[in-house]
Amino acid sequence: MTKPQEALTESAITQILDGLDDSKLSEWEQGFIASVRTWWKKTKRLSPKQSKRLAELWAKQHEPKA
């Protein structure tokens, strides 16, 4: 996928939001993702911090453990 420090494209953000397994997220992370999904549907824009956190959550779920 992408490393957290790289800018996420619109398609990457959509893929992440659609592909995250909410059941594997903490309560705070679930709230964050719900908020980001709502904001993304309205604006198609995320702040750099939101994008970075989204990439980190994706990596946490999808990259092999070292």
N, C-alpha and C positions, 0 to 999 in steps of 0.2 A: 504494500500500500504506500504510505507516505510517512516520512519522519516528522515528528512534531514540530520541528523548526521550519519546515517547508510550508509555503503558502498552499492552502487547500483550494482546489478549483470548485466551481459550483457542482459539477457532477460528483466529485469526491465527497463533498459535504452531504449531498443527497444520499450517496451510497452508504456513508457512515450512519446517518440518521435512520435509514431504512434497515441497516444490517446489525445494529447493536442489539444485543440480547439484554433487555431491561432487567430480566430476572437475575442477572449476574452483577448488577450494579448496586452500590450502596443506596441508602435512602436519599442522601444528598445528591448523588449522581443521577438517580432517577428523576428527581425534581429539576435538576439542571438540564437534563436531556429533554424533558417535557417542555420546559421554558424555551429552550433553543429550537425545538421543533415548531412550536407556535410562532416564534419570532421569524424563523426561516420561511414559513408559509406566507407570512405577511409581507416580508421585506426582501427576501433572497439576499440578505446581508448579515454578516456576523462580524463582531469586533475581532481584532487579532487575538485577544485573550480567549474568547469563546472558541475560535478556530483551533488554537493551540490545545486547549483542554479537550476538545472533541477528538483531535488526533491522538492525544494521550490515552483517552478512553478506548479508542479503536485499537491502538497498539497493545494495550493491556489485555484485551480480549482475543486478539488475532495474531500476535507475533509469538513465535515459539519461545519458551522459557530458556534462558541462557544457562 
